[in-house]
Amino acid sequence: MRGSKSDYIRDIDWPGVLELFPRAQLVTVAGAGHWVHAERPGELEGLVRGFLS
């Protein structure tokens, strides 16, 4: 999970992540920076619950 305002996980980095974690999924939260949990807590909760169920 990444925030759209953060450059911590860039598109160019994603192929390398998939090499290490082939089942990884990437979700971008619009309007959030690096601290998705603090900036969009409700959206983060919904995404995590959806992933776990």
mmCIF entry with sequence, helices, sheets and N, C-alpha, C, O atoms, coordinates in Angstrom:
data_MODEL
# 
_entry.id   MODEL 
# 
_entity.id                         1 
_entity.type                       polymer 
_entity.pdbx_number_of_molecules   1 
# 
_entity_poly.entity_id                      1 
_entity_poly.type                           'polypeptide(L)' 
_entity_poly.nstd_linkage                   no 
_entity_poly.nstd_monomer                   no 
_entity_poly.pdbx_seq_one_letter_code       MRGSKSDYIRDIDWPGVLELFPRAQLVTVAGAGHWVHAERPGELEGLVRGFLS 
_entity_poly.pdbx_seq_one_letter_code_can   MRGSKSDYIRDIDWPGVLELFPRAQLVTVAGAGHWVHAERPGELEGLVRGFLS 
_entity_poly.pdbx_strand_id                 A 
# 
loop_
_entity_poly_seq.entity_id 
_entity_poly_seq.num 
_entity_poly_seq.mon_id 
_entity_poly_seq.hetero 
1 1  MET n 
1 2  ARG n 
1 3  GLY n 
1 4  SER n 
1 5  LYS n 
1 6  SER n 
1 7  ASP n 
1 8  TYR n 
1 9  ILE n 
1 10 ARG n 
1 11 ASP n 
1 12 ILE n 
1 13 ASP n 
1 14 TRP n 
1 15 PRO n 
1 16 GLY n 
1 17 VAL n 
1 18 LEU n 
1 19 GLU n 
1 20 LEU n 
1 21 PHE n 
1 22 PRO n 
1 23 ARG n 
1 24 ALA n 
1 25 GLN n 
1 26 LEU n 
1 27 VAL n 
1 28 THR n 
1 29 VAL n 
1 30 ALA n 
1 31 GLY n 
1 32 ALA n 
1 33 GLY n 
1 34 HIS n 
1 35 TRP n 
1 36 VAL n 
1 37 HIS n 
1 38 ALA n 
1 39 GLU n 
1 40 ARG n 
1 41 PRO n 
1 42 GLY n 
1 43 GLU n 
1 44 LEU n 
1 45 GLU n 
1 46 GLY n 
1 47 LEU n 
1 48 VAL n 
1 49 ARG n 
1 50 GLY n 
1 51 PHE n 
1 52 LEU n 
1 53 SER n 
# 
_struct_asym.id          A 
_struct_asym.entity_id   1 
# 
loop_
_struct_conf.conf_type_id 
_struct_conf.id 
_struct_conf.pdbx_PDB_helix_id 
_struct_conf.beg_label_comp_id 
_struct_conf.beg_label_asym_id 
_struct_conf.beg_label_seq_id 
_struct_conf.pdbx_beg_PDB_ins_code 
_struct_conf.end_label_comp_id 
_struct_conf.end_label_asym_id 
_struct_conf.end_label_seq_id 
_struct_conf.pdbx_end_PDB_ins_code 
_struct_conf.beg_auth_comp_id 
_struct_conf.beg_auth_asym_id 
_struct_conf.beg_auth_seq_id 
_struct_conf.end_auth_comp_id 
_struct_conf.end_auth_asym_id 
_struct_conf.end_auth_seq_id 
_struct_conf.pdbx_PDB_helix_class 
_struct_conf.details 
_struct_conf.pdbx_PDB_helix_length 
HELX_P HELX_P1 AA1 ASP A 11 ? ASP A 13 ? ASP A 11 ASP A 13 5 ? 3  
HELX_P HELX_P2 AA2 TRP A 14 ? LEU A 20 ? TRP A 14 LEU A 20 1 ? 7  
HELX_P HELX_P3 AA3 VAL A 36 ? GLU A 39 ? VAL A 36 GLU A 39 1 ? 4  
HELX_P HELX_P4 AA4 PRO A 41 ? LEU A 52 ? PRO A 41 LEU A 52 1 ? 12 
# 
_struct_conf_type.id          HELX_P 
_struct_conf_type.criteria    ? 
_struct_conf_type.reference   ? 
# 
_struct_sheet.id               AA1 
_struct_sheet.type             ? 
_struct_sheet.number_strands   2 
_struct_sheet.details          ? 
# 
_struct_sheet_order.sheet_id     AA1 
_struct_sheet_order.range_id_1   1 
_struct_sheet_order.range_id_2   2 
_struct_sheet_order.offset       ? 
_struct_sheet_order.sense        parallel 
# 
loop_
_struct_sheet_range.sheet_id 
_struct_sheet_range.id 
_struct_sheet_range.beg_label_comp_id 
_struct_sheet_range.beg_label_asym_id 
_struct_sheet_range.beg_label_seq_id 
_struct_sheet_range.pdbx_beg_PDB_ins_code 
_struct_sheet_range.end_label_comp_id 
_struct_sheet_range.end_label_asym_id 
_struct_sheet_range.end_label_seq_id 
_struct_sheet_range.pdbx_end_PDB_ins_code 
_struct_sheet_range.beg_auth_comp_id 
_struct_sheet_range.beg_auth_asym_id 
_struct_sheet_range.beg_auth_seq_id 
_struct_sheet_range.end_auth_comp_id 
_struct_sheet_range.end_auth_asym_id 
_struct_sheet_range.end_auth_seq_id 
AA1 1 ARG A 2  ? GLY A 3  ? ARG A 2  GLY A 3  
AA1 2 THR A 28 ? VAL A 29 ? THR A 28 VAL A 29 
# 
loop_
_atom_site.group_PDB 
_atom_site.id 
_atom_site.type_symbol 
_atom_site.label_atom_id 
_atom_site.label_alt_id 
_atom_site.label_comp_id 
_atom_site.label_asym_id 
_atom_site.label_entity_id 
_atom_site.label_seq_id 
_atom_site.pdbx_PDB_ins_code 
_atom_site.Cartn_x 
_atom_site.Cartn_y 
_atom_site.Cartn_z 
_atom_site.occupancy 
_atom_site.B_iso_or_equiv 
_atom_site.pdbx_formal_charge 
_atom_site.auth_seq_id 
_atom_site.auth_comp_id 
_atom_site.auth_asym_id 
_atom_site.auth_atom_id 
_atom_site.pdbx_PDB_model_num 
ATOM 1   N N  . MET A 1 1  ? 0.846   -1.152  0.000   1.00 0.00 ? 1  MET A N  1 
ATOM 2   C CA . MET A 1 1  ? 0.000   0.000   0.000   1.00 0.00 ? 1  MET A CA 1 
ATOM 3   C C  . MET A 1 1  ? 0.902   1.228   0.000   1.00 0.00 ? 1  MET A C  1 
ATOM 4   O O  . MET A 1 1  ? 1.906   1.299   0.708   1.00 0.00 ? 1  MET A O  1 
ATOM 5   N N  . ARG A 1 2  ? 0.511   2.164   -0.803  1.00 0.00 ? 2  ARG A N  1 
ATOM 6   C CA . ARG A 1 2  ? 1.260   3.409   -0.863  1.00 0.00 ? 2  ARG A CA 1 
ATOM 7   C C  . ARG A 1 2  ? 0.299   4.580   -1.018  1.00 0.00 ? 2  ARG A C  1 
ATOM 8   O O  . ARG A 1 2  ? -0.830  4.410   -1.477  1.00 0.00 ? 2  ARG A O  1 
ATOM 9   N N  . GLY A 1 3  ? 0.744   5.744   -0.640  1.00 0.00 ? 3  GLY A N  1 
ATOM 10  C CA . GLY A 1 3  ? -0.021  6.958   -0.842  1.00 0.00 ? 3  GLY A CA 1 
ATOM 11  C C  . GLY A 1 3  ? 0.355   7.588   -2.167  1.00 0.00 ? 3  GLY A C  1 
ATOM 12  O O  . GLY A 1 3  ? 1.510   7.523   -2.588  1.00 0.00 ? 3  GLY A O  1 
ATOM 13  N N  . SER A 1 4  ? -0.608  8.191   -2.817  1.00 0.00 ? 4  SER A N  1 
ATOM 14  C CA . SER A 1 4  ? -0.349  8.791   -4.134  1.00 0.00 ? 4  SER A CA 1 
ATOM 15  C C  . SER A 1 4  ? 0.613   9.978   -4.056  1.00 0.00 ? 4  SER A C  1 
ATOM 16  O O  . SER A 1 4  ? 1.239   10.329  -5.056  1.00 0.00 ? 4  SER A O  1 
ATOM 17  N N  . LYS A 1 5  ? 0.735   10.599  -2.882  1.00 0.00 ? 5  LYS A N  1 
ATOM 18  C CA . LYS A 1 5  ? 1.623   11.750  -2.715  1.00 0.00 ? 5  LYS A CA 1 
ATOM 19  C C  . LYS A 1 5  ? 3.022   11.343  -2.252  1.00 0.00 ? 5  LYS A C  1 
ATOM 20  O O  . LYS A 1 5  ? 3.869   12.205  -2.018  1.00 0.00 ? 5  LYS A O  1 
ATOM 21  N N  . SER A 1 6  ? 3.270   10.057  -2.119  1.00 0.00 ? 6  SER A N  1 
ATOM 22  C CA . SER A 1 6  ? 4.567   9.578   -1.637  1.00 0.00 ? 6  SER A CA 1 
ATOM 23  C C  . SER A 1 6  ? 5.362   8.973   -2.788  1.00 0.00 ? 6  SER A C  1 
ATOM 24  O O  . SER A 1 6  ? 4.800   8.347   -3.687  1.00 0.00 ? 6  SER A O  1 
ATOM 25  N N  . ASP A 1 7  ? 6.666   9.167   -2.746  1.00 0.00 ? 7  ASP A N  1 
ATOM 26  C CA . ASP A 1 7  ? 7.516   8.532   -3.754  1.00 0.00 ? 7  ASP A CA 1 
ATOM 27  C C  . ASP A 1 7  ? 8.344   7.395   -3.136  1.00 0.00 ? 7  ASP A C  1 
ATOM 28  O O  . ASP A 1 7  ? 9.367   6.993   -3.690  1.00 0.00 ? 7  ASP A O  1 
ATOM 29  N N  . TYR A 1 8  ? 7.899   6.889   -2.000  1.00 0.00 ? 8  TYR A N  1 
ATOM 30  C CA . TYR A 1 8  ? 8.614   5.823   -1.308  1.00 0.00 ? 8  TYR A CA 1 
ATOM 31  C C  . TYR A 1 8  ? 8.594   4.518   -2.111  1.00 0.00 ? 8  TYR A C  1 
ATOM 32  O O  . TYR A 1 8  ? 9.610   3.828   -2.193  1.00 0.00 ? 8  TYR A O  1 
ATOM 33  N N  . ILE A 1 9  ? 7.457   4.179   -2.696  1.00 0.00 ? 9  ILE A N  1 
ATOM 34  C CA . ILE A 1 9  ? 7.350   3.022   -3.597  1.00 0.00 ? 9  ILE A CA 1 
ATOM 35  C C  . ILE A 1 9  ? 6.999   3.574   -4.967  1.00 0.00 ? 9  ILE A C  1 
ATOM 36  O O  . ILE A 1 9  ? 5.857   3.956   -5.224  1.00 0.00 ? 9  ILE A O  1 
ATOM 37  N N  . ARG A 1 10 ? 7.987   3.610   -5.839  1.00 0.00 ? 10 ARG A N  1 
ATOM 38  C CA . ARG A 1 10 ? 7.777   4.173   -7.173  1.00 0.00 ? 10 ARG A CA 1 
ATOM 39  C C  . ARG A 1 10 ? 7.377   3.067   -8.146  1.00 0.00 ? 10 ARG A C  1 
ATOM 40  O O  . ARG A 1 10 ? 7.664   1.893   -7.914  1.00 0.00 ? 10 ARG A O  1 
ATOM 41  N N  . ASP A 1 11 ? 6.720   3.445   -9.225  1.00 0.00 ? 11 ASP A N  1 
ATOM 42  C CA . ASP A 1 11 ? 6.320   2.464   -10.241 1.00 0.00 ? 11 ASP A CA 1 
ATOM 43  C C  . ASP A 1 11 ? 7.525   1.680   -10.756 1.00 0.00 ? 11 ASP A C  1 
ATOM 44  O O  . ASP A 1 11 ? 7.427   0.480   -11.016 1.00 0.00 ? 11 ASP A O  1 
ATOM 45  N N  . ILE A 1 12 ? 8.645   2.355   -10.900 1.00 0.00 ? 12 ILE A N  1 
ATOM 46  C CA . ILE A 1 12 ? 9.846   1.706   -11.416 1.00 0.00 ? 12 ILE A CA 1 
ATOM 47  C C  . ILE A 1 12 ? 10.385  0.636   -10.449 1.00 0.00 ? 12 ILE A C  1 
ATOM 48  O O  . ILE A 1 12 ? 11.094  -0.277  -10.873 1.00 0.00 ? 12 ILE A O  1 
ATOM 49  N N  . ASP A 1 13 ? 10.052  0.745   -9.164  1.00 0.00 ? 13 ASP A N  1 
ATOM 50  C CA . ASP A 1 13 ? 10.504  -0.214  -8.155  1.00 0.00 ? 13 ASP A CA 1 
ATOM 51  C C  . ASP A 1 13 ? 9.650   -1.483  -8.117  1.00 0.00 ? 13 ASP A C  1 
ATOM 52  O O  . ASP A 1 13 ? 10.102  -2.517  -7.624  1.00 0.00 ? 13 ASP A O  1 
ATOM 53  N N  . TRP A 1 14 ? 8.434   -1.414  -8.628  1.00 0.00 ? 14 TRP A N  1 
ATOM 54  C CA . TRP A 1 14 ? 7.477   -2.503  -8.468  1.00 0.00 ? 14 TRP A CA 1 
ATOM 55  C C  . TRP A 1 14 ? 7.943   -3.833  -9.076  1.00 0.00 ? 14 TRP A C  1 
ATOM 56  O O  . TRP A 1 14 ? 7.739   -4.863  -8.434  1.00 0.00 ? 14 TRP A O  1 
ATOM 57  N N  . PRO A 1 15 ? 8.547   -3.882  -10.257 1.00 0.00 ? 15 PRO A N  1 
ATOM 58  C CA . PRO A 1 15 ? 9.033   -5.170  -10.778 1.00 0.00 ? 15 PRO A CA 1 
ATOM 59  C C  . PRO A 1 15 ? 10.017  -5.868  -9.829  1.00 0.00 ? 15 PRO A C  1 
ATOM 60  O O  . PRO A 1 15 ? 9.993   -7.092  -9.703  1.00 0.00 ? 15 PRO A O  1 
ATOM 61  N N  . GLY A 1 16 ? 10.866  -5.104  -9.172  1.00 0.00 ? 16 GLY A N  1 
ATOM 62  C CA . GLY A 1 16 ? 11.804  -5.681  -8.207  1.00 0.00 ? 16 GLY A CA 1 
ATOM 63  C C  . GLY A 1 16 ? 11.096  -6.261  -6.997  1.00 0.00 ? 16 GLY A C  1 
ATOM 64  O O  . GLY A 1 16 ? 11.497  -7.299  -6.470  1.00 0.00 ? 16 GLY A O  1 
ATOM 65  N N  . VAL A 1 17 ? 10.041  -5.586  -6.557  1.00 0.00 ? 17 VAL A N  1 
ATOM 66  C CA . VAL A 1 17 ? 9.244   -6.105  -5.433  1.00 0.00 ? 17 VAL A CA 1 
ATOM 67  C C  . VAL A 1 17 ? 8.618   -7.437  -5.833  1.00 0.00 ? 17 VAL A C  1 
ATOM 68  O O  . VAL A 1 17 ? 8.623   -8.390  -5.054  1.00 0.00 ? 17 VAL A O  1 
ATOM 69  N N  . LEU A 1 18 ? 8.080   -7.500  -7.045  1.00 0.00 ? 18 LEU A N  1 
ATOM 70  C CA . LEU A 1 18 ? 7.437   -8.736  -7.504  1.00 0.00 ? 18 LEU A CA 1 
ATOM 71  C C  . LEU A 1 18 ? 8.426   -9.889  -7.665  1.00 0.00 ? 18 LEU A C  1 
ATOM 72  O O  . LEU A 1 18 ? 8.049   -11.052 -7.517  1.00 0.00 ? 18 LEU A O  1 
ATOM 73  N N  . GLU A 1 19 ? 9.672   -9.582  -7.963  1.00 0.00 ? 19 GLU A N  1 
ATOM 74  C CA . GLU A 1 19 ? 10.680  -10.646 -8.033  1.00 0.00 ? 19 GLU A CA 1 
ATOM 75  C C  . GLU A 1 19 ? 10.856  -11.315 -6.670  1.00 0.00 ? 19 GLU A C  1 
ATOM 76  O O  . GLU A 1 19 ? 11.013  -12.533 -6.586  1.00 0.00 ? 19 GLU A O  1 
ATOM 77  N N  . LEU A 1 20 ? 10.830  -10.522 -5.619  1.00 0.00 ? 20 LEU A N  1 
ATOM 78  C CA . LEU A 1 20 ? 11.002  -11.050 -4.267  1.00 0.00 ? 20 LEU A CA 1 
ATOM 79  C C  . LEU A 1 20 ? 9.705   -11.604 -3.682  1.00 0.00 ? 20 LEU A C  1 
ATOM 80  O O  . LEU A 1 20 ? 9.718   -12.576 -2.928  1.00 0.00 ? 20 LEU A O  1 
ATOM 81  N N  . PHE A 1 21 ? 8.606   -10.984 -4.033  1.00 0.00 ? 21 PHE A N  1 
ATOM 82  C CA . PHE A 1 21 ? 7.291   -11.341 -3.492  1.00 0.00 ? 21 PHE A CA 1 
ATOM 83  C C  . PHE A 1 21 ? 6.293   -11.461 -4.644  1.00 0.00 ? 21 PHE A C  1 
ATOM 84  O O  . PHE A 1 21 ? 5.514   -10.538 -4.881  1.00 0.00 ? 21 PHE A O  1 
ATOM 85  N N  . PRO A 1 22 ? 6.306   -12.596 -5.369  1.00 0.00 ? 22 PRO A N  1 
ATOM 86  C CA . PRO A 1 22 ? 5.508   -12.724 -6.586  1.00 0.00 ? 22 PRO A CA 1 
ATOM 87  C C  . PRO A 1 22 ? 3.994   -12.609 -6.381  1.00 0.00 ? 22 PRO A C  1 
ATOM 88  O O  . PRO A 1 22 ? 3.267   -12.335 -7.336  1.00 0.00 ? 22 PRO A O  1 
ATOM 89  N N  . ARG A 1 23 ? 3.519   -12.809 -5.182  1.00 0.00 ? 23 ARG A N  1 
ATOM 90  C CA . ARG A 1 23 ? 2.075   -12.702 -4.924  1.00 0.00 ? 23 ARG A CA 1 
ATOM 91  C C  . ARG A 1 23 ? 1.680   -11.340 -4.354  1.00 0.00 ? 23 ARG A C  1 
ATOM 92  O O  . ARG A 1 23 ? 0.538   -11.146 -3.939  1.00 0.00 ? 23 ARG A O  1 
ATOM 93  N N  . ALA A 1 24 ? 2.615   -10.410 -4.336  1.00 0.00 ? 24 ALA A N  1 
ATOM 94  C CA . ALA A 1 24 ? 2.354   -9.078  -3.783  1.00 0.00 ? 24 ALA A CA 1 
ATOM 95  C C  . ALA A 1 24 ? 1.297   -8.350  -4.602  1.00 0.00 ? 24 ALA A C  1 
ATOM 96  O O  . ALA A 1 24 ? 1.147   -8.577  -5.803  1.00 0.00 ? 24 ALA A O  1 
ATOM 97  N N  . GLN A 1 25 ? 0.585   -7.488  -3.937  1.00 0.00 ? 25 GLN A N  1 
ATOM 98  C CA . GLN A 1 25 ? -0.409  -6.625  -4.577  1.00 0.00 ? 25 GLN A CA 1 
ATOM 99  C C  . GLN A 1 25 ? -0.094  -5.188  -4.186  1.00 0.00 ? 25 GLN A C  1 
ATOM 100 O O  . GLN A 1 25 ? 0.357   -4.928  -3.070  1.00 0.00 ? 25 GLN A O  1 
ATOM 101 N N  . LEU A 1 26 ? -0.327  -4.273  -5.089  1.00 0.00 ? 26 LEU A N  1 
ATOM 102 C CA . LEU A 1 26 ? -0.074  -2.862  -4.806  1.00 0.00 ? 26 LEU A CA 1 
ATOM 103 C C  . LEU A 1 26 ? -1.377  -2.077  -4.906  1.00 0.00 ? 26 LEU A C  1 
ATOM 104 O O  . LEU A 1 26 ? -2.094  -2.142  -5.904  1.00 0.00 ? 26 LEU A O  1 
ATOM 105 N N  . VAL A 1 27 ? -1.652  -1.345  -3.854  1.00 0.00 ? 27 VAL A N  1 
ATOM 106 C CA . VAL A 1 27 ? -2.821  -0.467  -3.830  1.00 0.00 ? 27 VAL A CA 1 
ATOM 107 C C  . VAL A 1 27 ? -2.312  0.941   -3.558  1.00 0.00 ? 27 VAL A C  1 
ATOM 108 O O  . VAL A 1 27 ? -1.505  1.151   -2.653  1.00 0.00 ? 27 VAL A O  1 
ATOM 109 N N  . THR A 1 28 ? -2.785  1.905   -4.342  1.00 0.00 ? 28 THR A N  1 
ATOM 110 C CA . THR A 1 28 ? -2.421  3.302   -4.154  1.00 0.00 ? 28 THR A CA 1 
ATOM 111 C C  . THR A 1 28 ? -3.613  4.049   -3.577  1.00 0.00 ? 28 THR A C  1 
ATOM 112 O O  . THR A 1 28 ? -4.700  4.037   -4.155  1.00 0.00 ? 28 THR A O  1 
ATOM 113 N N  . VAL A 1 29 ? -3.410  4.693   -2.449  1.00 0.00 ? 29 VAL A N  1 
ATOM 114 C CA . VAL A 1 29 ? -4.474  5.447   -1.778  1.00 0.00 ? 29 VAL A CA 1 
ATOM 115 C C  . VAL A 1 29 ? -4.364  6.907   -2.217  1.00 0.00 ? 29 VAL A C  1 
ATOM 116 O O  . VAL A 1 29 ? -3.374  7.583   -1.936  1.00 0.00 ? 29 VAL A O  1 
ATOM 117 N N  . ALA A 1 30 ? -5.384  7.366   -2.898  1.00 0.00 ? 30 ALA A N  1 
ATOM 118 C CA . ALA A 1 30 ? -5.396  8.728   -3.429  1.00 0.00 ? 30 ALA A CA 1 
ATOM 119 C C  . ALA A 1 30 ? -5.360  9.764   -2.312  1.00 0.00 ? 30 ALA A C  1 
ATOM 120 O O  . ALA A 1 30 ? -6.045  9.630   -1.297  1.00 0.00 ? 30 ALA A O  1 
ATOM 121 N N  . GLY A 1 31 ? -4.556  10.789  -2.516  1.00 0.00 ? 31 GLY A N  1 
ATOM 122 C CA . GLY A 1 31 ? -4.502  11.905  -1.586  1.00 0.00 ? 31 GLY A CA 1 
ATOM 123 C C  . GLY A 1 31 ? -3.691  11.668  -0.329  1.00 0.00 ? 31 GLY A C  1 
ATOM 124 O O  . GLY A 1 31 ? -3.589  12.563  0.509   1.00 0.00 ? 31 GLY A O  1 
ATOM 125 N N  . ALA A 1 32 ? -3.110  10.489  -0.172  1.00 0.00 ? 32 ALA A N  1 
ATOM 126 C CA . ALA A 1 32 ? -2.322  10.191  1.021   1.00 0.00 ? 32 ALA A CA 1 
ATOM 127 C C  . ALA A 1 32 ? -0.839  10.283  0.692   1.00 0.00 ? 32 ALA A C  1 
ATOM 128 O O  . ALA A 1 32 ? -0.422  10.076  -0.448  1.00 0.00 ? 32 ALA A O  1 
ATOM 129 N N  . GLY A 1 33 ? -0.061  10.596  1.704   1.00 0.00 ? 33 GLY A N  1 
ATOM 130 C CA . GLY A 1 33 ? 1.384   10.596  1.569   1.00 0.00 ? 33 GLY A CA 1 
ATOM 131 C C  . GLY A 1 33 ? 1.954   9.284   2.081   1.00 0.00 ? 33 GLY A C  1 
ATOM 132 O O  . GLY A 1 33 ? 1.338   8.230   1.922   1.00 0.00 ? 33 GLY A O  1 
ATOM 133 N N  . HIS A 1 34 ? 3.130   9.347   2.695   1.00 0.00 ? 34 HIS A N  1 
ATOM 134 C CA . HIS A 1 34 ? 3.805   8.145   3.187   1.00 0.00 ? 34 HIS A CA 1 
ATOM 135 C C  . HIS A 1 34 ? 3.073   7.505   4.361   1.00 0.00 ? 34 HIS A C  1 
ATOM 136 O O  . HIS A 1 34 ? 3.114   6.285   4.517   1.00 0.00 ? 34 HIS A O  1 
ATOM 137 N N  . TRP A 1 35 ? 2.409   8.298   5.183   1.00 0.00 ? 35 TRP A N  1 
ATOM 138 C CA . TRP A 1 35 ? 1.730   7.795   6.384   1.00 0.00 ? 35 TRP A CA 1 
ATOM 139 C C  . TRP A 1 35 ? 0.248   7.567   6.096   1.00 0.00 ? 35 TRP A C  1 
ATOM 140 O O  . TRP A 1 35 ? -0.610  8.283   6.611   1.00 0.00 ? 35 TRP A O  1 
ATOM 141 N N  . VAL A 1 36 ? -0.038  6.584   5.286   1.00 0.00 ? 36 VAL A N  1 
ATOM 142 C CA . VAL A 1 36 ? -1.419  6.292   4.882   1.00 0.00 ? 36 VAL A CA 1 
ATOM 143 C C  . VAL A 1 36 ? -2.300  6.063   6.104   1.00 0.00 ? 36 VAL A C  1 
ATOM 144 O O  . VAL A 1 36 ? -3.442  6.520   6.145   1.00 0.00 ? 36 VAL A O  1 
ATOM 145 N N  . HIS A 1 37 ? -1.774  5.361   7.090   1.00 0.00 ? 37 HIS A N  1 
ATOM 146 C CA . HIS A 1 37 ? -2.558  5.033   8.289   1.00 0.00 ? 37 HIS A CA 1 
ATOM 147 C C  . HIS A 1 37 ? -2.998  6.279   9.057   1.00 0.00 ? 37 HIS A C  1 
ATOM 148 O O  . HIS A 1 37 ? -4.047  6.264   9.701   1.00 0.00 ? 37 HIS A O  1 
ATOM 149 N N  . ALA A 1 38 ? -2.222  7.346   8.998   1.00 0.00 ? 38 ALA A N  1 
ATOM 150 C CA . ALA A 1 38 ? -2.556  8.570   9.717   1.00 0.00 ? 38 ALA A CA 1 
ATOM 151 C C  . ALA A 1 38 ? -3.415  9.508   8.872   1.00 0.00 ? 38 ALA A C  1 
ATOM 152 O O  . ALA A 1 38 ? -4.256  10.235  9.401   1.00 0.00 ? 38 ALA A O  1 
ATOM 153 N N  . GLU A 1 39 ? -3.201  9.489   7.567   1.00 0.00 ? 39 GLU A N  1 
ATOM 154 C CA . GLU A 1 39 ? -3.884  10.433  6.695   1.00 0.00 ? 39 GLU A CA 1 
ATOM 155 C C  . GLU A 1 39 ? -5.227  9.930   6.181   1.00 0.00 ? 39 GLU A C  1 
ATOM 156 O O  . GLU A 1 39 ? -6.130  10.728  5.930   1.00 0.00 ? 39 GLU A O  1 
ATOM 157 N N  . ARG A 1 40 ? -5.370  8.616   6.022   1.00 0.00 ? 40 ARG A N  1 
ATOM 158 C CA . ARG A 1 40 ? -6.607  8.021   5.517   1.00 0.00 ? 40 ARG A CA 1 
ATOM 159 C C  . ARG A 1 40 ? -6.928  6.747   6.302   1.00 0.00 ? 40 ARG A C  1 
ATOM 160 O O  . ARG A 1 40 ? -6.977  5.661   5.723   1.00 0.00 ? 40 ARG A O  1 
ATOM 161 N N  . PRO A 1 41 ? -7.148  6.873   7.631   1.00 0.00 ? 41 PRO A N  1 
ATOM 162 C CA . PRO A 1 41 ? -7.333  5.677   8.455   1.00 0.00 ? 41 PRO A CA 1 
ATOM 163 C C  . PRO A 1 41 ? -8.551  4.846   8.065   1.00 0.00 ? 41 PRO A C  1 
ATOM 164 O O  . PRO A 1 41 ? -8.487  3.617   8.103   1.00 0.00 ? 41 PRO A O  1 
ATOM 165 N N  . GLY A 1 42 ? -9.637  5.472   7.699   1.00 0.00 ? 42 GLY A N  1 
ATOM 166 C CA . GLY A 1 42 ? -10.831 4.726   7.314   1.00 0.00 ? 42 GLY A CA 1 
ATOM 167 C C  . GLY A 1 42 ? -10.623 3.927   6.041   1.00 0.00 ? 42 GLY A C  1 
ATOM 168 O O  . GLY A 1 42 ? -11.048 2.775   5.948   1.00 0.00 ? 42 GLY A O  1 
ATOM 169 N N  . GLU A 1 43 ? -9.980  4.524   5.077   1.00 0.00 ? 43 GLU A N  1 
ATOM 170 C CA . GLU A 1 43 ? -9.712  3.829   3.823   1.00 0.00 ? 43 GLU A CA 1 
ATOM 171 C C  . GLU A 1 43 ? -8.728  2.684   4.045   1.00 0.00 ? 43 GLU A C  1 
ATOM 172 O O  . GLU A 1 43 ? -8.897  1.597   3.493   1.00 0.00 ? 43 GLU A O  1 
ATOM 173 N N  . LEU A 1 44 ? -7.706  2.929   4.851   1.00 0.00 ? 44 LEU A N  1 
ATOM 174 C CA . LEU A 1 44 ? -6.748  1.878   5.165   1.00 0.00 ? 44 LEU A CA 1 
ATOM 175 C C  . LEU A 1 44 ? -7.454  0.697   5.838   1.00 0.00 ? 44 LEU A C  1 
ATOM 176 O O  . LEU A 1 44 ? -7.213  -0.457  5.484   1.00 0.00 ? 44 LEU A O  1 
ATOM 177 N N  . GLU A 1 45 ? -8.313  0.985   6.795   1.00 0.00 ? 45 GLU A N  1 
ATOM 178 C CA . GLU A 1 45 ? -9.038  -0.089  7.482   1.00 0.00 ? 45 GLU A CA 1 
ATOM 179 C C  . GLU A 1 45 ? -9.869  -0.905  6.496   1.00 0.00 ? 45 GLU A C  1 
ATOM 180 O O  . GLU A 1 45 ? -9.866  -2.135  6.554   1.00 0.00 ? 45 GLU A O  1 
ATOM 181 N N  . GLY A 1 46 ? -10.570 -0.241  5.605   1.00 0.00 ? 46 GLY A N  1 
ATOM 182 C CA . GLY A 1 46 ? -11.378 -0.948  4.617   1.00 0.00 ? 46 GLY A CA 1 
ATOM 183 C C  . GLY A 1 46 ? -10.541 -1.833  3.698   1.00 0.00 ? 46 GLY A C  1 
ATOM 184 O O  . GLY A 1 46 ? -10.936 -2.954  3.380   1.00 0.00 ? 46 GLY A O  1 
ATOM 185 N N  . LEU A 1 47 ? -9.390  -1.329  3.274   1.00 0.00 ? 47 LEU A N  1 
ATOM 186 C CA . LEU A 1 47 ? -8.508  -2.105  2.408   1.00 0.00 ? 47 LEU A CA 1 
ATOM 187 C C  . LEU A 1 47 ? -7.933  -3.330  3.133   1.00 0.00 ? 47 LEU A C  1 
ATOM 188 O O  . LEU A 1 47 ? -7.855  -4.420  2.566   1.00 0.00 ? 47 LEU A O  1 
ATOM 189 N N  . VAL A 1 48 ? -7.533  -3.130  4.395   1.00 0.00 ? 48 VAL A N  1 
ATOM 190 C CA . VAL A 1 48 ? -6.979  -4.243  5.166   1.00 0.00 ? 48 VAL A CA 1 
ATOM 191 C C  . VAL A 1 48 ? -8.056  -5.295  5.434   1.00 0.00 ? 48 VAL A C  1 
ATOM 192 O O  . VAL A 1 48 ? -7.807  -6.493  5.299   1.00 0.00 ? 48 VAL A O  1 
ATOM 193 N N  . ARG A 1 49 ? -9.233  -4.851  5.808   1.00 0.00 ? 49 ARG A N  1 
ATOM 194 C CA . ARG A 1 49 ? -10.333 -5.809  6.053   1.00 0.00 ? 49 ARG A CA 1 
ATOM 195 C C  . ARG A 1 49 ? -10.668 -6.584  4.786   1.00 0.00 ? 49 ARG A C  1 
ATOM 196 O O  . ARG A 1 49 ? -10.891 -7.793  4.841   1.00 0.00 ? 49 ARG A O  1 
ATOM 197 N N  . GLY A 1 50 ? -10.705 -5.907  3.658   1.00 0.00 ? 50 GLY A N  1 
ATOM 198 C CA . GLY A 1 50 ? -10.974 -6.575  2.394   1.00 0.00 ? 50 GLY A CA 1 
ATOM 199 C C  . GLY A 1 50 ? -9.907  -7.600  2.058   1.00 0.00 ? 50 GLY A C  1 
ATOM 200 O O  . GLY A 1 50 ? -10.226 -8.688  1.578   1.00 0.00 ? 50 GLY A O  1 
ATOM 201 N N  . PHE A 1 51 ? -8.651  -7.272  2.301   1.00 0.00 ? 51 PHE A N  1 
ATOM 202 C CA . PHE A 1 51 ? -7.547  -8.174  2.040   1.00 0.00 ? 51 PHE A CA 1 
ATOM 203 C C  . PHE A 1 51 ? -7.632  -9.407  2.929   1.00 0.00 ? 51 PHE A C  1 
ATOM 204 O O  . PHE A 1 51 ? -7.401  -10.525 2.470   1.00 0.00 ? 51 PHE A O  1 
ATOM 205 N N  . LEU A 1 52 ? -7.960  -9.206  4.189   1.00 0.00 ? 52 LEU A N  1 
ATOM 206 C CA . LEU A 1 52 ? -7.996  -10.318 5.132   1.00 0.00 ? 52 LEU A CA 1 
ATOM 207 C C  . LEU A 1 52 ? -9.209  -11.231 4.957   1.00 0.00 ? 52 LEU A C  1 
ATOM 208 O O  . LEU A 1 52 ? -9.182  -12.388 5.375   1.00 0.00 ? 52 LEU A O  1 
ATOM 209 N N  . SER A 1 53 ? -10.252 -10.721 4.351   1.00 0.00 ? 53 SER A N  1 
ATOM 210 C CA . SER A 1 53 ? -11.459 -11.565 4.199   1.00 0.00 ? 53 SER A CA 1 
ATOM 211 C C  . SER A 1 53 ? -11.488 -12.265 2.900   1.00 0.00 ? 53 SER A C  1 
ATOM 212 O O  . SER A 1 53 ? -12.428 -13.008 2.619   1.00 0.00 ? 53 SER A O  1 
# 
